[in-house]
Amino acid sequence: MVFLCITYLFASIGVLAFGGAINKTPSDPRYDALMGSRYGQAGYFGLNFNDFLSAWFALCSCLHVSDFDLVASGFTATTAPAAKLYFALWYVVGVLLMLNILKSFFLGEFLALFLVPGQEGVLGGLGPAAPYTPPVSTDATTRSQDGK
């Protein structure tokens, strides 16, 4: 839920800061800068902040980090170099912090579901250790106390 709220916040800020900055209208004063950027050359025009849904798609595509710098280059070229700060904050908060917390939550739930305490499972006994039970003594002093 927190991850969705943070993504909502970043998408809202992105729509306010970058809304309308990416368009393919040749009469737009930012058209030449956009087409000269790596973003324009790759044709990533669908990843924009012109509306809220597009902002969600742009932020989710940046979660994969593969073309993160390419998406940021388009907005840096059409708005201001300070746009790099927005994408750097999204990288730190969205990718490094929230996405890793989400992954660790699902990994923890998986391990809790499939590992039975005290048994070695298919994962090589990564579960919690079995409770300690003392060994049963079979020496003569134990037998003499029973009376046998």
Residue, then its C-alpha position, 0 to 999 in steps of 0.5 A: m500500500v505504501f508503494l502505491c501511495i509513493t508511486y501516486l505521489f511521484a506520478s502526480i508530481g511528474v504530471l505537474a512538472f512534465g505534463g505536455a513536455i513530450n509531444k511530436t508537434p513540429s511547431d513546439p519550441r521543444y521539438d528539436a531538443l526532443m528529437g535530438s535526445r536519445y529519448g526521441q531517437a529511440g521513439y519512447f514517446g509513449l512514456n511521458f507524463n502528459d496524463f496520469l496513466s502515462a505517468w504510471f507507465a513511465l514510472c513502472s518502466c523506470l522500475h526495471v532500470s534498463d532504459f532509465d537514463l534514456v527516459a530521463s534524457g527526454f525530460t531533461a532535454t525538454t524541460a530543465p537539467a533539474a529533471k535529473l533530480y526527479f528521476a534520481l529521487w525516483y531511483v532511490v525511493g522507488v527502485l532501491l528502497m521500495l522495490n527491494i522492500l517489496k521483493s524481500f516481503f514476498l521472499g519472506e512469505f515464500l520461505a514461511l509458506f514452503l519451509v516447515p520448521g525442523q525439516e529440510g525442504v527442497l531449499g536445503g534446510l534454510g528454515p528455522a532450526a528444530p527445538y532442542t530435545p535432550p538425548v535419552s540416556t541408556d546408561a546403568t544409573t538411569r536403569s537403577q533409578d527405575g528399579k529394574 
